């Protein structure tokens, strides 16, 4: 299996550490997803593939329990018979079998442990025909007895002391009974999911705004139930957009969960429910504009997580949809995102071409802020292509546009500001970079997304590092070096908190420069090892780590020599390391991904760089 160690541990946890489940998971990923453990979020129906022999064992066990023990129709008839003849004890035995089967069908509704509150919601009147009658009629004592028998049989897992009253089963058992429920009683299946959706939607108090990802967990769960109830459009509008993404005071989507709380993985998993084919074909039941929006946002999240091969395919599809609809604002956003993904994959020619297209779409949209952002993205692509003069002209134009829109802000800020500072560091304008990053951090205090804080701290550290490396006096070099280390530590914390895998190498590559310059190759190698581990999980991050350009404080030849000094025996240990060596590994990443909207006084228009829909005031037009 491929993927970071923490992802392998997470997969084992997700599947309960069960040997059969993990064997099925590994087979599935090897055969269909190039052994990439991160793509386990694409699994929907692990038991459905009859060609995988291991599935037969699990299916036979579940079928045996269902037919020979529960025997739905036989249990119902026998309960009625014994009740009629007055044998209440025998009738109670068969009534309990019906209750046990209803409990297993209930467990099949969940993709995680069923909480006591959700179980209670399903056990309330009115009855859900063909499903909940035994649950509604059962006494607490009868229900506990049924649960104990199911646990003794191994169909339910042992009670979780941390979650009293909750029920759980093996993931394969959950899935099998869920599919069984849907085949036997599709109307009841949808109604049960609808009740769970309404319960979670109406009882969750996440805060305004939410302070922790844990507060949003019931809403993420509600999305799965709402989509299984075939209420996708309502679920998208009322839960994902309104309460997970949220709107800022300027009316634009702030993407609070992703950018403020760093919940990119959970948001991507939630978006997967709005697709017929994961991250490729949005569900046909969504309105056309919302299909494009879902596709664009899923592609952006895939890019954040380093899955840029998938992201590019989704972005190209979203771009075609935007062009066909003559939705130039969304077209500009998608083109910019596509350009960033292509840069990370090393296709600089395509990145420059698509970034230029983004500028054209933005101009056609007449959206002033989008025109500003697209020019900053185009400039970043030109820097990667070696056209520093063209990039500088575009950054100057973008900053002039911002000054006309927001006279109170003298500099480009957030991601576009970080992109400009990256070019200024190439020009060795280190004092100006320090001034800009310090000011933009002050502007965004208490309102910036964690990624924005990380990027500003990263630029402050790089500016201090450049001053340390060029200092004449040893005391000045030591002071600037200590300052650089402090900024890099903060940057790494914030970049990790952002959950955006493609940015974490920024801090490691930059931090490694100082100990390397001091001859402490062991410390530098620790950071380089972290970078290589991230690179091994994705060829995409590999490219962003290898973005060798000119005008660095140290020459390319000295970079190569330093790399060899760190590990002479492994100068080309992998494809990732080879590219790092050949293109100047120590050249830190340029920020490749967009930012979220913030609260005033930050600008209106600093919205998520996924698909932004339509005009404020219309319920179908999102900004």
N, C-alpha and C positions, 0 to 999 in steps of 0.2 A: 504494500500500500504506500501511496505517496502522500506527503503532507507533513506539516509541522507536528512535533511530538504532542503539543497541547491539543491539536485537532484529533489525533488518534485517541488520546485519553477521553476527549469529549464524545467521540463516537462510541467508545466502550460504555461510557456512562449513559448515553442516550438509549442504548439497547440493553441496559441492565446487566452488562457483563456476561450475558448468556451465550454459551458457546455456539449453539445452533443459530441464534439470531445474528451473531457476528460473522459466522461462516456464510450465511445468506447475504449479509450486507457486503462482505468482501467479494463474493462471487458476482454480485450485481454491479459493483463499482468496477471490477476488473473487466467485465464483459462489455459494459456500456459507457463507462466514464473514465477510461484510461487510468484506473486505479487511484483516482483523486478523491481522498477521503472528504475534502471540503464539499464535494458535490452530493453528499448524502441528502442534502435538502431537496434533491430531485426525486426522492423515493416516494412513490404513491402506490401502494399495492405491491408490497414485496412478495406476497404469496401468489400473485396473479400469473407469474411466468411458469407454466407447467413444464418447460423444457429443463429447468434447473432441478435436478433429481432430489436435492435436499428438501425441496418444498413438499414432496410427497409425504415425508415422515410427519411433518407438522400437520398437514391437512388430514391425514388418516387419524391422528390422535384426536383432533378437534371433532371430526365427523363421528368418531366412535362415541365420544361423550354426548354429542347432541342427539344422535339417533337411538343409542342404546340406554342411556341413563335418563336424559330429560324427556325424550319421546313426547314431543309437544302435544300432538293430537291424542295419543293414547293417555297421557296424563290428564288432559282436560276431560275426556270421556269418562275415565275412571273416577275422577273427582266427583263428577256429576252423578255417576251411578251410586257410589257409596254414600253421597249426601242424601240421595233419594231414598235409599233403603235404611237410612238412619245410622250408618256406621261412620260417625264423625271422625274417629281416630284415623281410619284409612283414608277418608276424604282429605284430612289435614296433611297426610303424607304426600298425596299427589298435588295438593295445593302448594306445598312447599317446593316440589319439583318445578312447578310453573314459576314460582317466585325466583328460584335459583336461575332458571333460564332467562327470565326477564332481567335479572341482575347482570348476567353475562352479556346480554344484548346492550344493556345500558353501558357497560364498560367499553363495548365496541364503538360507542359514540365519541370516545376521548382518544387523544394522542398523548396523554400524560395522565398522572393520577387524577381520579375523580374526587373533587373536594366534597366535604360533607354538605356544603351549601348547594352545590350543583345537584347532588343526589336528592336533596330535599326538594329542589325545584321540579325535578322530574317526577317525584312522588306525590305532587299536589294535584288536586282536581283543577280543571276538567281532565278526564282520562284522555290519553292518546290511544286511539283505537288500535287494538291488536298488539299493544306493547305495555302500557303502564298500569293496566288494571290490577295485576298482582302486587305491584309496588304501592299503589294507592290503598289497596285493601289490607295490606300486611300491617300487623302491629310491630312495634319496635323490637319486641322479643322474637317474633317470627323472622324478622329481617336479619337480626344478629345471628340467629341459629342458621339461616341459609348461608350467610357469609362465612360462618365458621366451617360449614360442610364444604363449601367451595375452596376454602383455604386448605382444608385437610386433603382435598383431592388434587391440590396443586394448580387449580385453575386461577385462583387469586393469590397474590403475593401476601406475605406476612404484613401485619399492621405496621405502619410507619409511626413511631412514637413522636416524631416531630410534627405530624399532621393527623391528629386524632379524628377518627370518623371518615377518613379518606379511604378509597379503594383503588387498587391497581392490579394489573395483570401483566404477564409477559407481553412485549410488543406484538409478537405474532398472534397471540390469543386475542388481543384487542382488535387487531386488523381483521382476523378471520371472522369474529363475531360481528364486527361492523359491516363487512361485506355480506354476511348472512342476513343481517337485519335489512339491509338495503334491497337485497333480492326478494325477500319474502314480503316486505311491507314498505314499499318506497314512500308512500304517503305518510305513514307513521314515522319513518326514518327522517324525513324532512321536517315534520312537525316537531319531533324531539330535538333536532338541532336548532330549529327556530326558537324553541322555548329556552334552550341553553343560551343562545345568542341574546335574547331579550333579557334574561336574568343577568348575564355578565355586563351587558350594556347599561342596564338600569341601576345596578347595585355598586358599580365600581366608582370610587371617589379617588381619582388619580391626583387631584390637586391642580391649582391654577397659578403657575404652570407646574407640571410634575417635577419633583426634585430627584427622583431615582427611577431607574429602569424597572425595578421591582413593582413600582406603583402602576406600571402599564401592562404588566403580565396578564391580568384578566382581560384587558382589551385585545391583546394579541390572540388570546384564546378565543375571544368572541368572534374575531375575524374568521377563524377556521370554521366555527359553527355556523356563522351567517352565510358563508359561501357554500357549505354543504347543504344548507337549507334552501339553496338557489335564490338567495337574496343579496347577490353580489353588489349590485349598484348601490343599494341602500347601505350595505356594510362599508363600501368604499367611501361614500359621502359622509355617513354619520359617525363612523368609528375611525377609519384610517386617516382620512383628511382632517376631519374636525377635531379629533381628540388626540391622535398620535402625532400627526404633522403639526397641527395647530396654525393659527394665523397670528401674525404680529399686529401691533396697533396700526400699522400702515395698510392692513388688509391683505398683505401678501403672505404666502405660506412660509413659515419659519423652519419647518422640518426639525422641530424641537427634539424629538427622540433621537434622531441620527446625529445632529451636529452639536447639540448642547449636552445630551446624555451619552453620546457615543454608541447608540444601540443600532448600528448598521446591520449586523447579522440578523437580529430579530426582525428588523423592518424588511429585510430582503426575504426572510422566510414568510412574513405576512403577505408581501406582494405576490409570492408564488401562488397563493390561493386564487389570484385573479387571472390565472393563465390556464388555457387548455393544455398547452405544451410549455413546460417550464421555461420562462424568460425568452420565449420565441413567438408564441401565438396567444395574445390576450383572449380572454373569454368573450365569445360572440355576444353574450348578454349585456356587456358594457356598452355604453354609448361610444360612438367612434372617437370623439375627442378624448374620452377617458381611456380608451384602449391605447392611444398614442402616449398619453400621460403615464400610464402604468408601465408601458414598455420603456419609455425614456428614463423613468426613475429607477426601475430595476437595473437597467444597463449602467446607470451612474453608480449604484450600490455595488454591482459586480466589479466595476473598476476600482472602487475604493478598497475592496477586499483583495485586489491583485488578480482577479479573474478576467483579465482584459481581453483574452481571446473570445470569451462569451460576450463580453461587453460590446466589442466591436460589431459583432453580428447583430445584436439587438439594436445598437445605435443606427446602423445602416437601414434596418427595417423601419425604425421610427422616423428617420430622415425622409425616406420615401413617402411615408404616410403624411408627414408635414408638408412636403412639397406638393403632393397630390391635392391636399386640402388648401393650398396657398396660405398656410399658416406660417408666415415668415418669422414671427417671434420664436415660436417653437423650433422652427427650422434652424435659426441661429443658435439656439441653446444646444440642440442635438449635434449640430456641426462642430461646435466648440468642444463638446464632450468627446466626439469621435476623434477630433484632432489630438486631444490629450491622450486618448487610449493608443492611437497610432504612434505618438511620440514614445510612449512607454514601451511599445513593442518594437521600436527601432525603425519604423517606416516614416522617415522624416519627410520625404517627398510628398507622401499622401497627407501627412499631418499639415504641412504648409498649404497644400491645395485645399483641404477641408476647412482650415482656419480662415483662409481667404474667402471661401464660400460663406462661412459664418458671418463675416463682415458684410457681405452683399445682402444676406438675408436680414441682418439687423437693420441695415439702411432701408431696406424695403418695408420693414415693420414700422419705422418711424418711432421706435421706442428708444428714447435718448439713453437710458441707462444700459440697455442691451447693446447699443452702438458702442458705448464706452467699454463694456466688458469684452465684446468680441475683438476689439482692437488690441486689448491687453493679451488675449489668448493668441491672436495672430502674431503679436510681437514675440511671445514666448516660443512659438514654433520657428520664427525667423532666427532667434538666438541659437536654437539647436541646430539650425542649418548653417550657422556661421555668418549670417547677415546681420552683424551688430548695428550697422548704420540704419538699415531699414527698421530694425526692432526699436532702436532709440527714437526714431521719428514717430512711430506708432505710440510708444509710451508717452511721449511728450503731448501728442494729440489727445490721448485718453485722459491725461491729467488736466489738460485745458478744458475738455468737456466736463470733467468732474467739477472743476472750479466754477463753471457756468451753472451747473446744476446745484451745487452745494458750496457756496462761497466760504462757509465756515470751516471747510476741510481743505488744507493747503496741499496735502499729499494724497496720492492713491493709497488706499488702505485695504485691509483684509487680504484676500489672495492676490488680487491684481497688484497691490502694494508690494507683496512678497516677491512677485515675479519681477517687478521693476528693480527692487533691491538686489535681486540676483544678478541682473545686468550691471548694476552700479558696482557690485563687488568685482565683477570682471574688469571694470574700469579702475579698480583700486580706489574708489571714492568712499573709503571706509568710514570717515567721520560723518559724511552725509547719510550713509546707511544707518549708523547708530542713532543719528538724530531722528530720522524718519521712523525707525522701528520703535524707539522710545515714545514718540508722540502718538503713533497709531495704537500702541498698547494702552496709553492713557485714555484715548478716545473710546476704546472698546471695553474699558474696565467694567466688569459686571455684566457685560452684554455679549462679549465675543464667544463664538464657538470655541471648543477646546483646540480644534485644529488651527484656528487663527492665532490663538495664543502661542501654540507650539511653533508656528512659522515665524512669528515675530521674535520669539526668544532664540530661535535658530539663527536668524539674521543678526541679532545682537551678538550672539556668540561668535559667528563668523567674522563680524567686524572687529571684535576684540582680539580674535585669533590673528587676523591679518596684521593688526597693530603690534601684537606681541612678536610675531615673526619678523617684523621690519624694525623693531625698536633698536636704538643704538645702545641705550643704557640697560644693563642687566636688571636693575630694579624695576624699570618700566616694563620690561618684558615679563617679569615675574608677576607684577600686578595685573597686567592685561591678560596673561595666561590664566591666572586664578579667576578673573572675571569671565573669561570665555568658558572655563569649565563649569562655573555656576550657571551660566545661561544654557549650556548644552544639557545639563542635568534637568533643568526645568523643561526644556524643549522635549526631551525624551519622555518625561512623565506625561506631558500634554499630548504628544503625538501618539503614545500608546493608549491614552484615555480616549482618543478620537476613534479607535478601532479601525483606522484606515491603514491597512497593512502596507500600502505602497509608499507611505510617508515615513514609517519608522526608520528605514535606513538613512534618512536625512541626518538624524541626530548622531547615529553611530559613525557614519563616515566622517562627519565634521569633527566629532569628538576625538577620533583616532589621529587626527593630524598633529595635535599638540604633543602627546607622548612620543609619536614617531619622530617629530622634530627634535625632541630631547633625547632620543636614543632609547626610549623605553618601549622596545618593540613588543614585549609581552603584553603590555596594556593595550597597545594599538591592535595587536592580533585578536584580543578578546572582542573588540568592536567589529573587526573585520569578520570574525567567525559568526557573529550575530547577523551581519549583512548576508553572508553566504547561506546561512540557514534560511533566511527569508527568500533569497534568490532561488534556492532549490525548490521551493514550493511553487514558483511561478516564473516562467520565462519573461513575463511582463515586467516584474520588478527588476529583473536582470538588466533590461534595457535602461530603465531609469537610473540604475546605479552606474551605468556605463556611458553617461552623457558627457563624454569628454569634449571640453571646449578650450578656448584659448585664454590668455591673460590671467593665469593663476599666480598667486604669490610664490609658488614653487614651480619649477619647470616640469614638463612631462617626463623627461629623462630621470630627474630626481625622484619623481613618483615611482617610476619603475624600479629604480634602485632600492627605494625604501621597501617596496612590496617584497622584493627578493630578499632583503635583509630580514624581514619578518619571518619568512618561511621559504628559504632557498630551495628546499627539497620538494616543495609543492607549488612551484611558480605557475603551473597550469593544472590545478587539481580538478577542475571541472570546467564545463562550458561557461558557467557563471564567472569563475575566476579568470578564465582566459579572456573573456570580454572585458572584465574589470582591468586586467593588466594592459590589454591592448588599447583601451580607450581612456585610460586615466581613471582608475577606480576611485581615487580620492576626490574626484570631482563630485560634490554633493548633488543630490537630486534637485531638480527644479520642481516646485509644486505643480502638480498636474491636474488636480481636481478642484471643483468649484466649492463655493461656500454657501452658507445659508443666510436667510434674511435675519436681521437683528431688530431689536427694539429701537425706536427713535432715541437720540437724534441721528443714529446711523441711517443710511439713505433708504428711501423707498426704492425698491427695485433690486435690492441685494438678495434676490430669492434663490431658491434651490435651482441648481443647474440640471434639472431634469426637464421634462416638458412642462411648461407653464401655460395654462389654458387661459384664456380669453378675457373678457372684460369684467371688471369689478361691478358687482351689482346683479349680475345674472347668475342664478344657481348653477348653470351649466358651464359657466366660463370661469376658469380658475386662474389665479395669478400666482 
